[in-house]
């Protein structure tokens, strides 16, 4: 039993991390004081909700599409300060850049973990 639970639990870590980051992203407009600035605030709220929902779904079922969604949203979040014209707001842009990079890296981690899990299932 421990052999089967180890891969499943190792796959869950990326999803828990993205869920925690999604919650941070959602509350960051209030904490960092940019809730009154529509472009970055709505970007944080929408991306935060999408990533949170995707992460919760991923905690319930192992599927690679969730990791790809988070990876793509990480790319979007990283480029959003330029695309939505808030790159001059340094602390807000840094939040988007850091969380975007983390979503991207964790998305890659999740893709690799799912592939390893699939390989283990094929071997058994």
ZAZATI-286524 format. One record per atom (N, C-alpha, C): residue in three letters; atom name; y, x, z. Coordinates in nm, 3 decimals. Each point is the difference from the previous one (the first is absolute). Last residue first. Example, Ala and Ser with C-alpha at 12.3 -4.5 7.8 and 13.67 -1.06 7.14 Angstrom:
BEGIN
BADREN  code  site        v        u        w
BADREN   SER     N   -0.225    1.285    0.708
BADREN   SER    CA    0.119    0.082    0.006
BADREN   SER     C    0.109   -0.077    0.073
BADREN   ALA     N   -0.572    0.029   -0.007
BADREN   ALA    CA    0.119   -0.089    0.000
BADREN   ALA     C    0.120    0.090    0.000
END
This chain:
BEGIN
BADREN  code  site        v        u        w
BADREN   UNK     N   -0.172    0.292   -1.347
BADREN   UNK    CA   -0.094   -0.065    0.092
BADREN   UNK     C   -0.065   -0.115   -0.066
BADREN   UNK     N    0.329    0.263   -0.223
BADREN   UNK    CA   -0.103    0.094    0.042
BADREN   UNK     C   -0.104   -0.067    0.090
BADREN   UNK     N    0.388   -0.234   -0.147
BADREN   UNK    CA   -0.087    0.024   -0.113
BADREN   UNK     C   -0.117    0.092    0.037
BADREN   UNK     N    0.340   -0.083    0.316
BADREN   UNK    CA   -0.080   -0.121   -0.020
BADREN   UNK     C   -0.096    0.017   -0.116
BADREN   UNK     N    0.305    0.346    0.087
BADREN   UNK    CA   -0.098   -0.007    0.108
BADREN   UNK     C   -0.090   -0.123   -0.015
BADREN   UNK     N    0.358    0.050   -0.299
BADREN   UNK    CA   -0.102    0.101   -0.027
BADREN   UNK     C   -0.109   -0.005    0.107
BADREN   UNK     N    0.377   -0.273    0.062
BADREN   UNK    CA   -0.080   -0.049   -0.111
BADREN   UNK     C   -0.114    0.097   -0.032
BADREN   UNK     N    0.314    0.134    0.320
BADREN   UNK    CA   -0.079   -0.110    0.053
BADREN   UNK     C   -0.092   -0.056   -0.108
BADREN   UNK     N    0.315    0.322   -0.125
BADREN   UNK    CA   -0.105    0.061    0.082
BADREN   UNK     C   -0.094   -0.105    0.056
BADREN   UNK     N    0.375   -0.152   -0.234
BADREN   UNK    CA   -0.094    0.065   -0.092
BADREN   UNK     C   -0.114    0.066    0.076
BADREN   UNK     N    0.349   -0.184    0.250
BADREN   UNK    CA   -0.081   -0.106   -0.062
BADREN   UNK     C   -0.101    0.061   -0.095
BADREN   UNK     N    0.308    0.295    0.197
BADREN   UNK    CA   -0.094   -0.053    0.100
BADREN   UNK     C   -0.089   -0.109   -0.058
BADREN   UNK     N    0.349    0.177   -0.269
BADREN   UNK    CA   -0.107    0.099    0.019
BADREN   UNK     C   -0.105   -0.052    0.099
BADREN   UNK     N    0.382   -0.261   -0.060
BADREN   UNK    CA   -0.076    0.001   -0.125
BADREN   UNK     C   -0.118    0.096    0.013
BADREN   UNK     N    0.307   -0.010    0.356
BADREN   UNK    CA   -0.082   -0.120   -0.006
BADREN   UNK     C   -0.086   -0.006   -0.124
BADREN   UNK     N    0.312    0.352    0.045
BADREN   UNK    CA   -0.104    0.014    0.101
BADREN   UNK     C   -0.094   -0.120   -0.005
BADREN   UNK     N    0.382   -0.023   -0.262
BADREN   UNK    CA   -0.096    0.095   -0.058
BADREN   UNK     C   -0.117    0.019    0.095
BADREN   UNK     N    0.348   -0.258    0.162
BADREN   UNK    CA   -0.068   -0.070   -0.109
BADREN   UNK     C   -0.102    0.089   -0.068
BADREN   UNK     N    0.280    0.186    0.324
BADREN   UNK    CA   -0.104   -0.080    0.065
BADREN   UNK     C   -0.076   -0.082   -0.105
BADREN   UNK     N    0.365    0.250   -0.152
BADREN   UNK    CA   -0.104    0.091    0.049
BADREN   UNK     C   -0.115   -0.079    0.063
BADREN   UNK     N    0.378   -0.248   -0.142
BADREN   UNK    CA   -0.065    0.064   -0.114
BADREN   UNK     C   -0.118    0.086    0.047
BADREN   UNK     N    0.278   -0.195    0.326
BADREN   UNK    CA   -0.080   -0.103   -0.068
BADREN   UNK     C   -0.079    0.061   -0.114
BADREN   UNK     N    0.304    0.286    0.211
BADREN   UNK    CA   -0.115   -0.029    0.086
BADREN   UNK     C   -0.089   -0.108   -0.060
BADREN   UNK     N    0.404    0.104   -0.219
BADREN   UNK    CA   -0.095    0.112   -0.011
BADREN   UNK     C   -0.124   -0.028    0.084
BADREN   UNK     N    0.344   -0.312    0.040
BADREN   UNK    CA   -0.058   -0.004   -0.134
BADREN   UNK     C   -0.102    0.111   -0.021
BADREN   UNK     N    0.255   -0.007    0.395
BADREN   UNK    CA   -0.103   -0.104    0.004
BADREN   UNK     C   -0.067   -0.011   -0.137
BADREN   UNK     N    0.356    0.304    0.025
BADREN   UNK    CA   -0.109    0.041    0.090
BADREN   UNK     C   -0.112   -0.103    0.001
BADREN   UNK     N    0.392   -0.099   -0.254
BADREN   UNK    CA   -0.072    0.117   -0.054
BADREN   UNK     C   -0.119    0.037    0.087
BADREN   UNK     N    0.289   -0.347    0.147
BADREN   UNK    CA   -0.076   -0.041   -0.118
BADREN   UNK     C   -0.082    0.117   -0.057
BADREN   UNK     N    0.288    0.096    0.358
BADREN   UNK    CA   -0.104   -0.093    0.045
BADREN   UNK     C   -0.088   -0.041   -0.117
BADREN   UNK     N    0.379    0.252   -0.096
BADREN   UNK    CA   -0.105    0.083    0.061
BADREN   UNK     C   -0.114   -0.087    0.052
BADREN   UNK     N    0.382   -0.218   -0.169
BADREN   UNK    CA   -0.077    0.061   -0.108
BADREN   UNK     C   -0.114    0.085    0.057
BADREN   UNK     N    0.300   -0.178    0.305
BADREN   UNK    CA   -0.076   -0.109   -0.060
BADREN   UNK     C   -0.089    0.054   -0.112
BADREN   UNK     N    0.302    0.292    0.215
BADREN   UNK    CA   -0.107   -0.038    0.094
BADREN   UNK     C   -0.089   -0.111   -0.057
BADREN   UNK     N    0.377    0.153   -0.270
BADREN   UNK    CA   -0.100    0.103    0.028
BADREN   UNK     C   -0.113   -0.046    0.092
BADREN   UNK     N    0.312   -0.228   -0.361
BADREN   UNK    CA   -0.018   -0.034    0.142
BADREN   UNK     C   -0.114    0.086    0.052
BADREN   UNK     N    0.103    0.021   -0.455
BADREN   UNK    CA    0.111    0.058    0.075
BADREN   UNK     C   -0.003   -0.032    0.148
BADREN   UNK     N   -0.307   -0.185   -0.324
BADREN   UNK    CA   -0.034    0.140    0.030
BADREN   UNK     C    0.111    0.070    0.078
BADREN   UNK     N   -0.064   -0.468   -0.188
BADREN   UNK    CA    0.036    0.028    0.138
BADREN   UNK     C   -0.037    0.142    0.041
BADREN   UNK     N   -0.073   -0.287   -0.435
BADREN   UNK    CA    0.133    0.058    0.026
BADREN   UNK     C    0.036    0.010    0.149
BADREN   UNK     N   -0.418   -0.134   -0.255
BADREN   UNK    CA    0.079   -0.106    0.063
BADREN   UNK     C    0.136    0.049    0.050
BADREN   UNK     N   -0.308    0.298   -0.215
BADREN   UNK    CA   -0.007   -0.121   -0.083
BADREN   UNK     C    0.089   -0.111    0.054
BADREN   UNK     N   -0.045    0.407    0.245
BADREN   UNK    CA    0.073    0.023   -0.125
BADREN   UNK     C    0.004   -0.129   -0.083
BADREN   UNK     N   -0.242   -0.010    0.403
BADREN   UNK    CA    0.140    0.032    0.032
BADREN   UNK     C    0.084    0.026   -0.124
BADREN   UNK     N   -0.480   -0.090   -0.046
BADREN   UNK    CA    0.091   -0.113    0.020
BADREN   UNK     C    0.141    0.038    0.042
BADREN   UNK     N   -0.416    0.278   -0.075
BADREN   UNK    CA    0.107   -0.001   -0.103
BADREN   UNK     C    0.104   -0.109    0.024
BADREN   UNK     N   -0.371    0.049    0.305
BADREN   UNK    CA    0.062    0.132   -0.013
BADREN   UNK     C    0.115   -0.001   -0.100
BADREN   UNK     N   -0.265   -0.388    0.057
BADREN   UNK    CA    0.085    0.022    0.117
BADREN   UNK     C    0.073    0.133   -0.010
BADREN   UNK     N   -0.321   -0.104   -0.332
BADREN   UNK    CA    0.120   -0.084   -0.011
BADREN   UNK     C    0.097    0.029    0.115
BADREN   UNK     N   -0.417    0.212    0.018
BADREN   UNK    CA    0.082    0.057   -0.109
BADREN   UNK     C    0.129   -0.080   -0.012
BADREN   UNK     N   -0.309   -0.171    0.297
BADREN   UNK    CA    0.054    0.126    0.052
BADREN   UNK     C    0.089    0.068   -0.103
BADREN   UNK     N   -0.242   -0.379   -0.126
BADREN   UNK    CA    0.116   -0.038    0.081
BADREN   UNK     C    0.063    0.123    0.066
BADREN   UNK     N   -0.397    0.068   -0.242
BADREN   UNK    CA    0.109   -0.038   -0.091
BADREN   UNK     C    0.125   -0.040    0.077
BADREN   UNK     N   -0.383    0.092    0.255
BADREN   UNK    CA    0.041    0.121   -0.070
BADREN   UNK     C    0.118   -0.029   -0.093
BADREN   UNK     N   -0.210   -0.361    0.214
BADREN   UNK    CA    0.081    0.077    0.093
BADREN   UNK     C    0.052    0.129   -0.063
BADREN   UNK     N   -0.296   -0.261   -0.254
BADREN   UNK    CA    0.124   -0.075    0.022
BADREN   UNK     C    0.092    0.079    0.092
BADREN   UNK     N   -0.430    0.169   -0.065
BADREN   UNK    CA    0.083    0.021   -0.119
BADREN   UNK     C    0.133   -0.074    0.013
BADREN   UNK     N   -0.321   -0.063    0.334
BADREN   UNK    CA    0.055    0.136    0.008
BADREN   UNK     C    0.089    0.030   -0.120
BADREN   UNK     N   -0.233   -0.409    0.010
BADREN   UNK    CA    0.104    0.002    0.104
BADREN   UNK     C    0.066    0.137    0.010
BADREN   UNK     N   -0.374   -0.070   -0.291
BADREN   UNK    CA    0.127   -0.050   -0.054
BADREN   UNK     C    0.112    0.003    0.104
BADREN   UNK     N   -0.474    0.115    0.081
BADREN   UNK    CA    0.091    0.107   -0.039
BADREN   UNK     C    0.135   -0.051   -0.047
BADREN   UNK     N   -0.342   -0.208    0.381
BADREN   UNK    CA    0.025   -0.010   -0.143
BADREN   UNK     C    0.108    0.101   -0.037
BADREN   UNK     N   -0.283   -0.227    0.445
BADREN   UNK    CA    0.018    0.130   -0.063
BADREN   UNK     C    0.014   -0.021   -0.150
BADREN   UNK     N    0.137   -0.345    0.417
BADREN   UNK    CA   -0.096    0.028   -0.106
BADREN   UNK     C    0.032    0.135   -0.064
BADREN   UNK     N    0.240   -0.162    0.384
BADREN   UNK    CA   -0.106   -0.099   -0.002
BADREN   UNK     C   -0.107    0.028   -0.105
BADREN   UNK     N    0.399    0.263    0.052
BADREN   UNK    CA   -0.076    0.014    0.124
BADREN   UNK     C   -0.119   -0.095    0.003
BADREN   UNK     N    0.307   -0.023   -0.358
BADREN   UNK    CA   -0.085    0.119   -0.012
BADREN   UNK     C   -0.079    0.025    0.128
BADREN   UNK     N    0.321   -0.347   -0.008
BADREN   UNK    CA   -0.111   -0.035   -0.088
BADREN   UNK     C   -0.099    0.116   -0.009
BADREN   UNK     N    0.393    0.086    0.230
BADREN   UNK    CA   -0.083   -0.094    0.077
BADREN   UNK     C   -0.121   -0.043   -0.082
BADREN   UNK     N    0.320    0.267   -0.215
BADREN   UNK    CA   -0.072    0.077    0.101
BADREN   UNK     C   -0.091   -0.089    0.084
BADREN   UNK     N    0.287   -0.201   -0.316
BADREN   UNK    CA   -0.104    0.076   -0.069
BADREN   UNK     C   -0.084    0.078    0.101
BADREN   UNK     N    0.375   -0.224    0.167
BADREN   UNK    CA   -0.102   -0.096   -0.045
BADREN   UNK     C   -0.116    0.072   -0.066
BADREN   UNK     N    0.369    0.265    0.123
BADREN   UNK    CA   -0.068   -0.053    0.119
BADREN   UNK     C   -0.112   -0.096   -0.039
BADREN   UNK     N    0.279    0.167   -0.340
BADREN   UNK    CA   -0.092    0.104    0.049
BADREN   UNK     C   -0.074   -0.050    0.124
BADREN   UNK     N    0.330   -0.287   -0.174
BADREN   UNK    CA   -0.110    0.017   -0.097
BADREN   UNK     C   -0.102    0.101    0.052
BADREN   UNK     N    0.394   -0.061    0.256
BADREN   UNK    CA   -0.089   -0.118    0.006
BADREN   UNK     C   -0.118    0.017   -0.095
BADREN   UNK     N    0.332    0.337   -0.011
BADREN   UNK    CA   -0.069   -0.002    0.129
BADREN   UNK     C   -0.098   -0.115    0.012
BADREN   UNK     N    0.284    0.027   -0.376
BADREN   UNK    CA   -0.107    0.099   -0.008
BADREN   UNK     C   -0.079    0.002    0.131
BADREN   UNK     N    0.371   -0.285   -0.003
BADREN   UNK    CA   -0.099   -0.044   -0.098
BADREN   UNK     C   -0.117    0.099   -0.008
BADREN   UNK     N    0.367    0.108    0.287
BADREN   UNK    CA   -0.069   -0.121    0.044
BADREN   UNK     C   -0.111   -0.040   -0.096
BADREN   UNK     N    0.280    0.368   -0.112
BADREN   UNK    CA   -0.084    0.032    0.116
BADREN   UNK     C   -0.080   -0.123    0.044
BADREN   UNK     N    0.313   -0.064   -0.343
BADREN   UNK    CA   -0.105    0.090   -0.047
BADREN   UNK     C   -0.097    0.031    0.114
BADREN   UNK     N    0.387   -0.236    0.102
BADREN   UNK    CA   -0.100   -0.085   -0.065
BADREN   UNK     C   -0.115    0.082   -0.055
BADREN   UNK     N    0.354    0.245    0.189
BADREN   UNK    CA   -0.062   -0.086    0.102
BADREN   UNK     C   -0.109   -0.087   -0.062
BADREN   UNK     N    0.273    0.284   -0.277
BADREN   UNK    CA   -0.103    0.072    0.077
BADREN   UNK     C   -0.070   -0.087    0.104
BADREN   UNK     N    0.334   -0.220   -0.273
BADREN   UNK    CA   -0.101    0.070   -0.080
BADREN   UNK     C   -0.102    0.075    0.085
BADREN   UNK     N    0.379   -0.244    0.220
BADREN   UNK    CA   -0.108   -0.075   -0.064
BADREN   UNK     C   -0.107    0.083   -0.073
BADREN   UNK     N    0.294    0.086    0.445
BADREN   UNK    CA    0.011    0.056   -0.135
BADREN   UNK     C   -0.117   -0.054   -0.083
BADREN   UNK     N    0.054   -0.084    0.472
BADREN   UNK    CA    0.108   -0.067   -0.071
BADREN   UNK     C    0.022    0.052   -0.141
BADREN   UNK     N   -0.319    0.188    0.310
BADREN   UNK    CA   -0.043   -0.136   -0.032
BADREN   UNK     C    0.107   -0.079   -0.075
BADREN   UNK     N   -0.038    0.475    0.188
BADREN   UNK    CA    0.040   -0.032   -0.136
BADREN   UNK     C   -0.045   -0.140   -0.043
BADREN   UNK     N   -0.074    0.293    0.428
BADREN   UNK    CA    0.132   -0.060   -0.019
BADREN   UNK     C    0.042   -0.026   -0.143
BADREN   UNK     N   -0.419    0.171    0.239
BADREN   UNK    CA    0.088    0.101   -0.059
BADREN   UNK     C    0.137   -0.056   -0.037
BADREN   UNK     N   -0.326   -0.290    0.195
BADREN   UNK    CA    0.002    0.120    0.085
BADREN   UNK     C    0.098    0.105   -0.052
BADREN   UNK     N   -0.072   -0.397   -0.253
BADREN   UNK    CA    0.067   -0.031    0.127
BADREN   UNK     C    0.012    0.125    0.086
BADREN   UNK     N   -0.230    0.036   -0.413
BADREN   UNK    CA    0.140   -0.039   -0.025
BADREN   UNK     C    0.077   -0.033    0.128
BADREN   UNK     N   -0.476    0.111    0.025
BADREN   UNK    CA    0.095    0.111   -0.014
BADREN   UNK     C    0.142   -0.043   -0.036
BADREN   UNK     N   -0.425   -0.266    0.046
BADREN   UNK    CA    0.100   -0.004    0.107
BADREN   UNK     C    0.107    0.106   -0.015
BADREN   UNK     N   -0.356   -0.032   -0.323
BADREN   UNK    CA    0.058   -0.133    0.013
BADREN   UNK     C    0.111   -0.004    0.106
BADREN   UNK     N   -0.254    0.396   -0.062
BADREN   UNK    CA    0.088   -0.023   -0.114
BADREN   UNK     C    0.071   -0.134    0.013
BADREN   UNK     N   -0.330    0.106    0.321
BADREN   UNK    CA    0.121    0.082    0.016
BADREN   UNK     C    0.100   -0.029   -0.112
BADREN   UNK     N   -0.415   -0.203   -0.040
BADREN   UNK    CA    0.076   -0.063    0.108
BADREN   UNK     C    0.129    0.079    0.024
BADREN   UNK     N   -0.295    0.184   -0.304
BADREN   UNK    CA    0.059   -0.122   -0.056
BADREN   UNK     C    0.083   -0.074    0.106
BADREN   UNK     N   -0.252    0.380    0.129
BADREN   UNK    CA    0.119    0.038   -0.078
BADREN   UNK     C    0.069   -0.122   -0.059
BADREN   UNK     N   -0.404   -0.074    0.225
BADREN   UNK    CA    0.101    0.046    0.096
BADREN   UNK     C    0.129    0.039   -0.073
BADREN   UNK     N   -0.367   -0.111   -0.268
BADREN   UNK    CA    0.047   -0.119    0.072
BADREN   UNK     C    0.110    0.038    0.100
BADREN   UNK     N   -0.221    0.343   -0.230
BADREN   UNK    CA    0.094   -0.070   -0.088
BADREN   UNK     C    0.053   -0.127    0.067
BADREN   UNK     N   -0.326    0.244    0.237
BADREN   UNK    CA    0.124    0.078   -0.014
BADREN   UNK     C    0.101   -0.071   -0.089
BADREN   UNK     N   -0.429   -0.187    0.045
BADREN   UNK    CA    0.075   -0.014    0.124
BADREN   UNK     C    0.132    0.076   -0.008
BADREN   UNK     N   -0.291    0.049   -0.359
BADREN   UNK    CA    0.053   -0.137    0.003
BADREN   UNK     C    0.079   -0.026    0.128
BADREN   UNK     N   -0.230    0.416   -0.063
BADREN   UNK    CA    0.116   -0.012   -0.090
BADREN   UNK     C    0.064   -0.138    0.005
BADREN   UNK     N   -0.395    0.064    0.266
BADREN   UNK    CA    0.117    0.075    0.045
BADREN   UNK     C    0.118   -0.009   -0.095
BADREN   UNK     N   -0.453   -0.180   -0.084
BADREN   UNK    CA    0.099   -0.088    0.062
BADREN   UNK     C    0.127    0.074    0.042
BADREN   UNK     N   -0.393    0.218   -0.185
BADREN   UNK    CA    0.075   -0.070   -0.103
BADREN   UNK     C    0.112   -0.086    0.062
BADREN   UNK     N   -0.304    0.224    0.278
BADREN   UNK    CA    0.089    0.099   -0.062
BADREN   UNK     C    0.082   -0.064   -0.112
BADREN   UNK     N   -0.327   -0.261    0.216
BADREN   UNK    CA    0.114    0.023    0.088
BADREN   UNK     C    0.095    0.104   -0.059
BADREN   UNK     N   -0.395   -0.092   -0.238
BADREN   UNK    CA    0.085   -0.120    0.004
BADREN   UNK     C    0.121    0.023    0.088
BADREN   UNK     N   -0.329    0.341   -0.024
BADREN   UNK    CA    0.078   -0.011   -0.123
BADREN   UNK     C    0.093   -0.120    0.001
BADREN   UNK     N   -0.279    0.051    0.384
BADREN   UNK    CA    0.095    0.111   -0.016
BADREN   UNK     C    0.079   -0.009   -0.130
BADREN   UNK     N   -0.362   -0.303    0.114
BADREN   UNK    CA    0.128   -0.034    0.058
BADREN   UNK     C    0.103    0.110   -0.019
BADREN   UNK     N   -0.457    0.048   -0.149
BADREN   UNK    CA    0.069   -0.103   -0.077
BADREN   UNK     C    0.139   -0.030    0.056
BADREN   UNK     N   -0.284    0.310    0.222
BADREN   UNK    CA    0.027    0.052   -0.134
BADREN   UNK     C    0.077   -0.100   -0.084
BADREN   UNK     N   -0.157   -0.117    0.434
BADREN   UNK    CA    0.119    0.084    0.005
BADREN   UNK     C    0.034    0.058   -0.136
BADREN   UNK     N   -0.397   -0.257    0.061
BADREN   UNK    CA    0.120   -0.082    0.000
BADREN   UNK     C    0.126    0.086    0.000
END
